[in-house]
């Protein structure tokens, strides 16, 4: 593996709680149907907060307003097809949402949304997409919160140094 080309996958996730239950999605994965928070990859040109709101809307039809960062998590997964596997850097936000938008289609891999208590989720770890699903809920329940201004976005336009790959 060339260390200059390796990069972690940057992902975001949303924790939305109502009356002691958490919004989850059930989705198709290579390992079958799994449970996850609404989550997905950061796309070019967006902030982490924007990505969390967009992914939540796409996967659950709920508009999400991030209110705090719960934590930043790194997970590495071995893969048979890659000697290096895959590393994910996940930024998990908590916040509020309204009712789902009627008639809005969910991402193709999403089977349904559901609300589960922490106890219900804890009782089925084999159904979790990753161990981060429960870890993020546990951190949220422990009161871990960082203000949104903890996460900075700095964009730089093209310059000679950035075009050549040096900063």
C-alpha positions as CSV (number, residue, x, y, z in Angstrom):
1,X,0.0,0.0,0.0
2,X,1.3,3.4,-0.9
3,X,1.0,5.6,2.2
4,X,0.5,8.7,0.1
5,X,-2.7,7.4,-1.4
6,X,-4.3,5.9,1.7
7,X,-7.2,7.8,3.2
8,X,-9.8,7.0,5.8
9,X,-13.5,7.2,4.8
10,X,-15.1,10.1,6.6
11,X,-18.6,9.4,7.7
12,X,-21.3,11.1,9.8
13,X,-24.1,9.8,11.9
14,X,-27.2,11.2,13.6
15,X,-28.6,10.4,17.0
16,X,-32.2,11.4,17.4
17,X,-34.0,10.5,20.6
18,X,-37.7,10.8,21.4
19,X,-39.3,9.6,24.6
20,X,-36.3,7.3,25.3
21,X,-36.3,5.8,21.8
22,X,-33.7,6.3,19.0
23,X,-34.3,6.7,15.3
24,X,-32.6,3.9,13.4
25,X,-32.6,2.6,9.9
26,X,-32.6,-1.0,8.8
27,X,-30.5,-1.3,5.7
28,X,-29.2,-3.9,3.2
29,X,-25.4,-4.5,3.7
30,X,-23.0,-7.2,2.4
31,X,-23.7,-9.0,5.7
32,X,-27.5,-8.9,5.4
33,X,-30.0,-6.5,7.0
34,X,-28.4,-4.4,9.7
35,X,-29.4,-1.6,12.1
36,X,-27.6,1.8,12.1
37,X,-28.2,5.4,12.9
38,X,-28.9,7.5,9.9
39,X,-25.4,7.7,8.6
40,X,-23.2,8.1,5.5
41,X,-20.2,9.5,3.8
42,X,-19.1,13.2,3.7
43,X,-19.4,14.5,0.1
44,X,-17.2,17.0,-1.6
45,X,-17.9,20.6,-0.7
46,X,-20.1,20.1,2.4
47,X,-19.4,20.5,6.1
48,X,-19.7,17.7,8.5
49,X,-22.9,19.2,10.0
50,X,-24.4,19.6,6.5
51,X,-23.5,16.0,5.7
52,X,-25.2,14.7,8.9
53,X,-28.4,16.7,8.0
54,X,-28.4,15.5,4.4
55,X,-27.7,11.8,5.2
56,X,-30.5,11.8,7.8
57,X,-33.0,13.2,5.4
58,X,-31.9,10.8,2.6
59,X,-32.0,7.7,4.8
60,X,-35.0,8.5,7.1
61,X,-37.0,11.3,5.5
62,X,-36.5,13.2,8.7
63,X,-35.1,16.7,8.6
64,X,-32.3,16.7,11.2
65,X,-31.0,19.8,13.1
66,X,-27.6,18.9,14.6
67,X,-27.2,20.5,18.1
68,X,-24.0,19.0,19.4
69,X,-21.2,16.6,18.5
70,X,-21.3,13.4,20.6
71,X,-17.9,12.1,19.5
72,X,-15.4,11.2,16.8
73,X,-14.8,7.5,16.3
74,X,-12.2,5.6,14.3
75,X,-12.9,2.0,13.3
76,X,-10.8,-0.3,11.1
77,X,-12.3,-3.3,9.3
78,X,-10.3,-6.0,7.7
79,X,-11.4,-6.9,4.2
80,X,-10.5,-10.0,2.2
81,X,-10.1,-8.0,-1.1
82,X,-7.8,-5.4,0.4
83,X,-4.6,-6.0,2.4
84,X,-5.1,-2.7,4.2
85,X,-8.8,-3.1,4.9
86,X,-10.9,0.0,5.4
87,X,-10.7,2.7,8.1
88,X,-13.7,4.9,8.9
89,X,-13.6,8.2,10.8
90,X,-17.1,8.8,12.1
91,X,-18.4,12.1,13.4
92,X,-21.6,11.5,15.4
93,X,-24.0,14.4,16.1
94,X,-27.1,14.5,18.2
95,X,-30.0,16.8,17.6
96,X,-33.7,17.1,16.8
97,X,-36.0,16.3,13.9
98,X,-39.6,16.8,13.0
99,X,-41.9,14.3,11.5
100,X,-40.8,12.5,8.4
101,X,-41.6,14.1,5.0
102,X,-44.6,12.3,3.6
103,X,-43.9,10.6,0.3
104,X,-40.2,11.1,0.4
105,X,-38.3,8.0,-0.9
106,X,-35.5,6.6,1.2
107,X,-32.1,5.7,-0.1
108,X,-32.3,2.4,-2.1
109,X,-30.5,0.3,0.6
110,X,-32.8,1.5,3.4
111,X,-35.6,-1.0,4.1
112,X,-37.3,1.0,6.8
113,X,-36.9,3.4,9.8
114,X,-37.7,2.4,13.3
115,X,-37.5,3.7,16.9
116,X,-35.8,1.5,19.5
117,X,-34.9,2.0,23.1
118,X,-31.2,1.6,24.2
119,X,-32.2,-1.7,25.9
120,X,-33.8,-3.1,22.7
121,X,-30.7,-2.1,20.7
122,X,-28.4,-3.5,23.3
123,X,-30.3,-6.9,23.1
124,X,-29.4,-7.4,19.4
125,X,-25.8,-6.6,18.8
126,X,-25.6,-9.1,16.0
127,X,-28.0,-6.8,14.0
128,X,-25.8,-3.7,14.4
129,X,-24.0,-2.5,11.3
130,X,-20.9,-1.9,13.4
131,X,-20.0,-1.8,17.1
132,X,-20.1,2.0,16.8
133,X,-23.9,1.9,16.7
134,X,-24.1,1.1,20.4
135,X,-21.0,3.0,21.4
136,X,-22.4,6.2,20.1
137,X,-25.7,5.6,21.9
138,X,-23.8,4.9,25.1
139,X,-21.8,8.1,24.8
140,X,-24.9,10.1,24.1
141,X,-26.6,8.6,27.2
142,X,-23.5,9.3,29.3
143,X,-24.1,13.0,28.4
144,X,-21.1,13.4,26.0
145,X,-21.7,16.7,24.1
146,X,-19.3,19.1,22.3
147,X,-20.6,22.3,20.9
148,X,-20.9,22.5,17.1
149,X,-18.2,25.1,17.0
150,X,-15.8,22.4,18.2
151,X,-15.8,21.2,14.5
152,X,-14.2,23.8,12.2
153,X,-14.4,23.9,8.4
154,X,-11.7,25.7,6.6
155,X,-11.8,25.8,2.8
156,X,-8.9,26.9,0.7
157,X,-9.2,27.8,-3.0
158,X,-6.7,26.4,-5.5
159,X,-3.2,27.7,-5.3
160,X,0.1,26.6,-6.7
161,X,1.0,24.7,-3.5
162,X,-2.4,23.0,-3.2
163,X,-2.4,22.0,-6.9
164,X,1.0,20.3,-6.4
165,X,-0.3,18.4,-3.4
166,X,1.8,20.3,-0.8
167,X,0.3,22.4,2.0
